[in-house]
């Protein structure tokens, strides 16, 4: 059987998977806090988790994704 050459190595796929987990967790942290009836105001939308922690986790996920894509794999380089 012929050896297949992939664009990414094993390390790249692991980094990309970790990045996807970070991005999903970041968006999950941002969710919620809406009003029940659509008219009343819920101050939970301005919680520290939603406006500080979640965007940091999401951006960190995107940075890891970029690093995972751009990282030169040892298997591919050979």
N, C-alpha and C positions, 0 to 999 in steps of 0.2 A: 504494500500500500504506500502511496506517495505521502510524504510529510507535508502537512498543511502549514502555511505561514500566516499567522494571525497578526493583525496590526498591534495588538496589545498582548503583553505577557500576563502571567498569573498575578504578579504584584499590582499591575494596573487594574485588573478586574476586582481585586480585593479593595483597592482604594476607591474605585467607583461605587462598589456596593456600600462601603462605609459612608460615602458621601450621600448616597440616596437615603440611607437611614437617617443621617443628620438632617437632611432637607425635609423628610416626612415628619420627623419629630418636631422640627421648628414650626412647620405649618400646623401641626396638632396643638402645639403650645399657644399659637395665635388664635385658635378657634374658640368659640363660645363668647359669653358676655353680652349677648344680644338681649333686647327687651322681649318679654313674653308676649305682650299684646301689641307691640309695634308703636305705641304711643308714649309709654312711660320711659324715662331715662334710667339706664343702669350704669352706675359708675364703675362697674367691673371692667368695662372696655378699656379703661385707662390703668389697669393694674401693671405692676412692674414686670410681671411675667409676659404680658402681651406686648408691651412697648419697648422692652429692653432685652430680656433674655431670649425670647423667640426670634427676633430678627438677627441677633448675634449668632445663634445656633444655625439659622438658615444660611446666613452669609458664610459661616465657617464651612457648611456643607458644600456650598458652591465653590469655595476656594479649594477644598479637598478634591472636588470633582475636576477642576482645572488642573490641579497638580497630578491627579491620576491619569488624565488624558495626555499631558505633556511629558510625563516621566519616561525617560528612555529605558526600555526593558533590556536586561542582559541577554535574554533568550532571543529577542528579535535582532539585537545588534550583531549577533554572531552569524 
